Each structure stands twice: as structure tokens, then as C-alpha cells.
Amino acid sequence: MSTHRIEIVEVSPRDGLQNEKRLFTTAQKITLIEHMVAAGAKRIEIASFVRADRVPQMADAEEVITGFAAPDDVVTIGLVMNKRGLFRALDTAIRQIGAVCITTDSFATRNQGQTSEESVAVAADLVRFAHAEGRPAQVTIAAAFGCPFEGEVDRARVVDIARRVADAGPVEIALADTIGVAVPRQTYDLVSEVRAAIAPIPVRVHLHNTRNTGIANAWAALEAGAATLDSAVGGIGGCPFAPNATGNIATEDLLYLLDRSGVATGLDLNRTIAAATWLGVQMERELPAMVSRAGGFPHGA
């Protein structure tokens, strides 16, 4: 294994909630964010600046950012899809901009109203514009491991997109398994190739657990040299524009794997489990995560 530390980005306030039918209040979102900061999260995706009629859960992005008193050492991330969203984000105290491009035309059209090529150009433009305004920005390549409409995605296509987006100077590039189809060998190979293509820009990996391979894929990404992994407390989440896309890998499940394997993250497992328990109460249902049900090991450790 090439590293004994990896960064975690907590995505439950944005990617975790965006597909939920039950609308969370601004106060609930802020409490969720505060729970994860108390657990040790240093980077949190807390909002997206998108159309409220398409993603109602994100309608209060500005209010969430205003209401959350971010400590100096916590990086808040806001997702933007276009210049309109970027201008909204730049009018707030959000500390990092997240842009998105998509590997296929079918998904890009449904998700962003653009072709794949247009989404790549827009993402690069957003990064440049944000940097010119003094705000760091990163890019996620969505459907990097497979598309819900077109099936397999050529690895060379993903590497090419990563190279082109890297020219804009993002602080990192993320590879997203948006619909949860990846397996460990595929994850290892793609992360390795993209790392080699865009060095020294770090690679982040965003995984969903739709087919129960997410945690195994996280380990493969770690071994391939990914600098950062995304996860959502409780394993909540999904994409409104991808059929059958279920939750993100659960932060507590990921922490259990990493803690027991000697990989430091800076997050506390017991506090994360407490956050998941609180979240389950708010949602009035059992959440997908496993470790918050079973507990850590040894118990009470």
C-alpha cells in the first residue's frame, strides 16, 4: 500500500440529500454539517447552486452557507453546473467550487442540458473563472466508470477528458462512479491511468454502493494512489437523473475499513456513528450503512 493516510470529503449535505423525497430544513442541514465537523471532517460538500425546480433539496444553498459558521480549517464545497451557478456561489462564503463534466452525451443531456464535449468545455471555463476570482475549484468527471444510458465507458475517453480538464488548473480531479457499477480492478486501473496523465494534480474518487462494491472500490482507489475519497454518513444519496442510482459509500463503513487497516483519516468513527444515528431519526428510516447498525469493534473502543 502506497499511503497510510487519506483525505475524506463528506458529501451527505449535498449528494446525500439531493435525491431524498423528504425535504430537509436549512436548520437540519446545518446540524448535519456540524455533526460531521465535530466528527473531524475537514472538507464538506454542503450545497449545490442548481435550479430549485430540478433539485428542490438544494433550494436553500445560500441560507445553508450563511447559517453554517465554518471553522477556519474546514473547506466548504459548493457544486456548480454553469456560470449562473458560479456567480451565485461567488456571492457566498463558499470556500471551494466544484464543477462537473460527464463522459457521455446521454447522461450529460439529462443532467446538465449539454453534450459531453460541452460539459468538458464548461467545466474548464468554470475552473478558470473561479480561479481568476480568487476561489479554488476542482472538477468531477461523472459517469467515469459507466453510464446508465450508454453502458460501458471507454477508459481512454475518461483519461482524455481528465487531461483536457487538467489544463484549466483545478486543485484536483475526481472520478465519479455515479451509478455504482465499478469493480476494484476497474477502479485501480482507471485511477492509476488518470494519476499518471494529470500528475501532479491529485485524484479524488467518488463512489456509490449500488451493487455493493463501493467499499472494495475505495480500497482499490487507495492502493492506486487516490489522494481523497468521498463518502456520505449513513450511506445516503443518489443522483436524480440516473435511474436506480442508490447511495454513496457510507462514511462510517469507510472509516471502519480504514481505521482497522492502519490508514489515518482524521475522522472519529464513534462520532460519525452518532451522526448517522441522528440522521436516521431525522429521516425516520433505517439508513443503508452497516457499521452504524453493528457498531465498531471492539465494542466501545
Secondary structure as UniProt FT lines:
FT   STRAND          7..10
FT   HELIX           12..16
FT   TURN            17..19
FT   HELIX           26..38
FT   TURN            39..40
FT   STRAND          43..49
FT   TURN            52..54
FT   HELIX           56..58
FT   TURN            59..60
FT   HELIX           61..67
FT   TURN            72..73
FT   STRAND          75..80
FT   HELIX           83..90
FT   TURN            91..93
FT   STRAND          96..102
FT   HELIX           105..112
FT   HELIX           116..132
FT   TURN            133..134
FT   STRAND          137..142
FT   TURN            148..150
FT   HELIX           155..166
FT   TURN            167..168
FT   STRAND          173..177
FT   TURN            178..179
FT   HELIX           184..198
FT   TURN            199..200
FT   STRAND          203..208
FT   TURN            210..211
FT   HELIX           214..223
FT   TURN            224..225
FT   STRAND          228..232
FT   HELIX           233..235
FT   TURN            240..241
FT   TURN            243..244
FT   HELIX           251..260
FT   TURN            261..262
FT   HELIX           269..283
FT   HELIX           291..294
FT   TURN            299..300
//
